[in-house]
Amino acid sequence: MDITNIGIFLRTVRKGAGLTQGDVADRLGISAQAVSKWERGENLPDVAFFPDLSKILGVGIDEILSAGRVADEDLGEDMQSLKKSVDGNLFEKILQKVKSAKTVDNLNIDLDFFIYLTVGQKSTIIQALLAMEDYDLALDEILPYANAAHRNDIITHILEKRDYNMLEQLSTYMSNDMKAVAVTKLLSEGRYDIIEDNMPAFTRKHHDIIVDFIGLNIPDAEIIENFIPFFDKNQRKRLRDSLN
């Protein structure tokens, strides 16, 4: 049993069913990160999940467990070569296809190839995708297989483009330091609405940043009231003291 191939198969049939990792996770009552680990081949689903997973994806349990053969057949010639070894010529061929597409919507190759790239190759592909206006269409496919540096580059790009509505969707991929950068930028631009949407993803450290800013730059009372439930006792006291 090859858990890497099972992961590839799970990813293939999920996409074929028009589902995101979050969709599968919600239906199973688990985190999207758990589904991501299955698809990356880091571990297998617990046996208790197989009946429901089978129904969600529309494939049999035996088909999932024997996916080594199925996944290899579905990869195609280029994907087979990538799985064995991503040589320079093949990577250049793929990069040219990405660049010539100009938009993710026009990309005529499956982004599954991203899984098999080296760290440097992934960086190059990410920069090519971020140059596209509809780069957001690629994020669900590449973020689970990007490292922390790649993810920071993507989040930085989002902040620079002011595509703030994407932050809630991507919060699970953001480091605490990057969240602090995002909070600071959002505060400076008065985007309290986006901060409020993302409050459940922020830690006490991020709440402290918000409290300090609000104390110096008092917004509307309604905004303060919306944030209060997320602050602990000490933060609420600090905020009251600064507002008096």
C-alpha positions as a Python dict, from the first residue, in 0.01 Angstrom:
ca = {
    (1, 'M'): (0, 0, 0),
    (2, 'D'): (155, 328, -115),
    (3, 'I'): (10, 614, 92),
    (4, 'T'): (163, 870, -146),
    (5, 'N'): (-38, 729, -436),
    (6, 'I'): (-348, 705, -218),
    (7, 'G'): (-304, 1073, -137),
    (8, 'I'): (-275, 1160, -505),
    (9, 'F'): (-586, 955, -578),
    (10, 'L'): (-784, 1124, -301),
    (11, 'R'): (-683, 1463, -439),
    (12, 'T'): (-775, 1360, -795),
    (13, 'V'): (-1123, 1231, -711),
    (14, 'R'): (-1192, 1522, -475),
    (15, 'K'): (-1119, 1770, -751),
    (16, 'G'): (-1322, 1560, -994),
    (17, 'A'): (-1615, 1586, -755),
    (18, 'G'): (-1579, 1966, -748),
    (19, 'L'): (-1495, 1972, -377),
    (20, 'T'): (-1234, 2168, -185),
    (21, 'Q'): (-1035, 2023, 103),
    (22, 'G'): (-1250, 2238, 330),
    (23, 'D'): (-1568, 2085, 186),
    (24, 'V'): (-1447, 1732, 262),
    (25, 'A'): (-1327, 1836, 607),
    (26, 'D'): (-1660, 1999, 695),
    (27, 'R'): (-1855, 1690, 598),
    (28, 'L'): (-1627, 1468, 804),
    (29, 'G'): (-1614, 1705, 1101),
    (30, 'I'): (-1236, 1744, 1088),
    (31, 'S'): (-987, 2015, 991),
    (32, 'A'): (-883, 2097, 635),
    (33, 'Q'): (-524, 2041, 746),
    (34, 'A'): (-605, 1676, 817),
    (35, 'V'): (-738, 1630, 464),
    (36, 'S'): (-431, 1807, 329),
    (37, 'K'): (-204, 1560, 513),
    (38, 'W'): (-390, 1267, 359),
    (39, 'E'): (-348, 1413, 10),
    (40, 'R'): (21, 1484, 68),
    (41, 'G'): (70, 1121, 169),
    (42, 'E'): (181, 1206, 522),
    (43, 'N'): (-70, 965, 673),
    (44, 'L'): (-386, 768, 595),
    (45, 'P'): (-740, 854, 706),
    (46, 'D'): (-851, 675, 1020),
    (47, 'V'): (-1043, 361, 930),
    (48, 'A'): (-1357, 514, 1084),
    (49, 'F'): (-1360, 783, 812),
    (50, 'F'): (-1350, 548, 513),
    (51, 'P'): (-1727, 480, 481),
    (52, 'D'): (-1817, 851, 486),
    (53, 'L'): (-1515, 947, 275),
    (54, 'S'): (-1618, 687, 18),
    (55, 'K'): (-1969, 837, -3),
    (56, 'I'): (-1843, 1196, -21),
    (57, 'L'): (-1599, 1124, -304),
    (58, 'G'): (-1821, 875, -485),
    (59, 'V'): (-1564, 594, -493),
    (60, 'G'): (-1543, 258, -320),
    (61, 'I'): (-1327, 191, -16),
    (62, 'D'): (-1138, -78, -210),
    (63, 'E'): (-1078, 174, -487),
    (64, 'I'): (-925, 417, -240),
    (65, 'L'): (-700, 154, -87),
    (66, 'S'): (-583, 29, -430),
    (67, 'A'): (-534, 381, -562),
    (68, 'G'): (-164, 329, -633),
    (69, 'R'): (-245, 187, -974),
    (70, 'V'): (-538, 418, -1043),
    (71, 'A'): (-351, 733, -947),
    (72, 'D'): (-53, 644, -1165),
    (73, 'E'): (-279, 584, -1466),
    (74, 'D'): (-450, 920, -1415),
    (75, 'L'): (-130, 1123, -1386),
    (76, 'G'): (-58, 1130, -1760),
    (77, 'E'): (280, 1119, -1933),
    (78, 'D'): (413, 1450, -1803),
    (79, 'M'): (299, 1374, -1449),
    (80, 'Q'): (462, 1030, -1463),
    (81, 'S'): (791, 1193, -1557),
    (82, 'L'): (753, 1448, -1282),
    (83, 'K'): (682, 1182, -1023),
    (84, 'K'): (1005, 1001, -1111),
    (85, 'S'): (1223, 1306, -1149),
    (86, 'V'): (1164, 1670, -1241),
    (87, 'D'): (1452, 1738, -1478),
    (88, 'G'): (1535, 2087, -1597),
    (89, 'N'): (1394, 2041, -1947),
    (90, 'L'): (1057, 1919, -1823),
    (91, 'F'): (1034, 2200, -1569),
    (92, 'E'): (1113, 2460, -1836),
    (93, 'K'): (841, 2309, -2054),
    (94, 'I'): (588, 2341, -1772),
    (95, 'L'): (702, 2694, -1682),
    (96, 'Q'): (655, 2806, -2040),
    (97, 'K'): (304, 2661, -2041),
    (98, 'V'): (225, 2853, -1723),
    (99, 'K'): (364, 3180, -1856),
    (100, 'S'): (199, 3147, -2196),
    (101, 'A'): (-141, 3084, -2035),
    (102, 'K'): (-137, 3439, -1890),
    (103, 'T'): (-433, 3351, -1668),
    (104, 'V'): (-500, 3054, -1439),
    (105, 'D'): (-835, 3006, -1612),
    (106, 'N'): (-653, 2950, -1943),
    (107, 'L'): (-394, 2715, -1797),
    (108, 'N'): (-425, 2390, -1992),
    (109, 'I'): (-228, 2172, -1753),
    (110, 'D'): (-331, 2042, -1413),
    (111, 'L'): (-166, 2214, -1117),
    (112, 'D'): (-105, 1871, -962),
    (113, 'F'): (246, 1896, -1108),
    (114, 'F'): (324, 2144, -827),
    (115, 'I'): (350, 1856, -578),
    (116, 'Y'): (662, 1716, -743),
    (117, 'L'): (865, 2036, -781),
    (118, 'T'): (1172, 2131, -581),
    (119, 'V'): (1158, 2426, -341),
    (120, 'G'): (1321, 2656, -597),
    (121, 'Q'): (1096, 2540, -879),
    (122, 'K'): (789, 2599, -664),
    (123, 'S'): (907, 2955, -596),
    (124, 'T'): (938, 3019, -969),
    (125, 'I'): (594, 2880, -1046),
    (126, 'I'): (438, 3075, -759),
    (127, 'Q'): (582, 3402, -890),
    (128, 'A'): (447, 3324, -1238),
    (129, 'L'): (102, 3249, -1096),
    (130, 'L'): (98, 3560, -876),
    (131, 'A'): (159, 3771, -1188),
    (132, 'M'): (-182, 3659, -1318),
    (133, 'E'): (-492, 3863, -1237),
    (134, 'D'): (-687, 3552, -1137),
    (135, 'Y'): (-404, 3405, -926),
    (136, 'D'): (-656, 3332, -651),
    (137, 'L'): (-792, 3041, -857),
    (138, 'A'): (-463, 2855, -805),
    (139, 'L'): (-428, 2901, -429),
    (140, 'D'): (-637, 2603, -317),
    (141, 'E'): (-416, 2381, -534),
    (142, 'I'): (-72, 2506, -436),
    (143, 'L'): (-94, 2627, -75),
    (144, 'P'): (-110, 2279, 84),
    (145, 'Y'): (218, 2190, -90),
    (146, 'A'): (401, 2518, -36),
    (147, 'N'): (646, 2573, 249),
    (148, 'A'): (634, 2858, 503),
    (149, 'A'): (845, 3091, 289),
    (150, 'H'): (626, 3032, -16),
    (151, 'R'): (312, 3097, 188),
    (152, 'N'): (455, 3418, 329),
    (153, 'D'): (531, 3535, -27),
    (154, 'I'): (172, 3461, -128),
    (155, 'I'): (22, 3636, 177),
    (156, 'T'): (252, 3936, 125),
    (157, 'H'): (130, 3958, -234),
    (158, 'I'): (-231, 3947, -117),
    (159, 'L'): (-167, 4228, 131),
    (160, 'E'): (8, 4438, -132),
    (161, 'K'): (-279, 4385, -376),
    (162, 'R'): (-526, 4463, -95),
    (163, 'D'): (-719, 4144, -172),
    (164, 'Y'): (-820, 4137, 193),
    (165, 'N'): (-1134, 3931, 145),
    (166, 'M'): (-910, 3631, 79),
    (167, 'L'): (-746, 3643, 422),
    (168, 'E'): (-1018, 3454, 607),
    (169, 'Q'): (-994, 3169, 356),
    (170, 'L'): (-614, 3156, 391),
    (171, 'S'): (-578, 3220, 765),
    (172, 'T'): (-490, 2855, 839),
    (173, 'Y'): (-182, 2893, 620),
    (174, 'M'): (-56, 3210, 787),
    (175, 'S'): (215, 3206, 1051),
    (176, 'N'): (158, 3411, 1366),
    (177, 'D'): (421, 3660, 1252),
    (178, 'M'): (247, 3701, 917),
    (179, 'K'): (-86, 3744, 1094),
    (180, 'A'): (72, 4025, 1297),
    (181, 'V'): (185, 4191, 973),
    (182, 'A'): (-166, 4155, 832),
    (183, 'V'): (-332, 4295, 1146),
    (184, 'T'): (-101, 4596, 1151),
    (185, 'K'): (-165, 4674, 784),
    (186, 'L'): (-541, 4634, 819),
    (187, 'L'): (-546, 4861, 1123),
    (188, 'S'): (-344, 5128, 944),
    (189, 'E'): (-599, 5127, 661),
    (190, 'G'): (-901, 5121, 890),
    (191, 'R'): (-1021, 4783, 763),
    (192, 'Y'): (-1188, 4688, 1089),
    (193, 'D'): (-1444, 4482, 896),
    (194, 'I'): (-1177, 4243, 767),
    (195, 'I'): (-1016, 4224, 1111),
    (196, 'E'): (-1350, 4134, 1268),
    (197, 'D'): (-1404, 3856, 1013),
    (198, 'N'): (-1064, 3710, 1101),
    (199, 'M'): (-1071, 3756, 1479),
    (200, 'P'): (-1123, 3383, 1555),
    (201, 'A'): (-793, 3309, 1377),
    (202, 'F'): (-594, 3565, 1574),
    (203, 'T'): (-409, 3493, 1899),
    (204, 'R'): (-371, 3699, 2216),
    (205, 'K'): (-61, 3859, 2063),
    (206, 'H'): (-268, 3989, 1773),
    (207, 'H'): (-544, 4105, 2005),
    (208, 'D'): (-282, 4306, 2198),
    (209, 'I'): (-185, 4483, 1875),
    (210, 'I'): (-550, 4569, 1814),
    (211, 'V'): (-604, 4693, 2170),
    (212, 'D'): (-297, 4917, 2153),
    (213, 'F'): (-405, 5063, 1819),
    (214, 'I'): (-765, 5122, 1920),
    (215, 'G'): (-649, 5295, 2239),
    (216, 'L'): (-452, 5548, 2033),
    (217, 'N'): (-685, 5575, 1735),
    (218, 'I'): (-1033, 5556, 1882),
    (219, 'P'): (-1277, 5425, 1615),
    (220, 'D'): (-1657, 5429, 1630),
    (221, 'A'): (-1807, 5284, 1946),
    (222, 'E'): (-1979, 5009, 1742),
    (223, 'I'): (-1643, 4885, 1615),
    (224, 'I'): (-1506, 4866, 1968),
    (225, 'E'): (-1815, 4676, 2083),
    (226, 'N'): (-1767, 4419, 1806),
    (227, 'F'): (-1412, 4350, 1921),
    (228, 'I'): (-1474, 4339, 2296),
    (229, 'P'): (-1594, 3973, 2307),
    (230, 'F'): (-1260, 3857, 2165),
    (231, 'F'): (-1048, 4031, 2431),
    (232, 'D'): (-953, 3879, 2765),
    (233, 'K'): (-1008, 4051, 3100),
    (234, 'N'): (-671, 4231, 3103),
    (235, 'Q'): (-710, 4350, 2746),
    (236, 'R'): (-1055, 4488, 2821),
    (237, 'K'): (-919, 4675, 3123),
    (238, 'R'): (-634, 4822, 2917),
    (239, 'L'): (-881, 4930, 2654),
    (240, 'R'): (-1113, 5093, 2908),
    (241, 'D'): (-820, 5275, 3070),
    (242, 'S'): (-702, 5409, 2733),
    (243, 'L'): (-1049, 5527, 2636),
    (244, 'N'): (-1112, 5714, 2966),
}
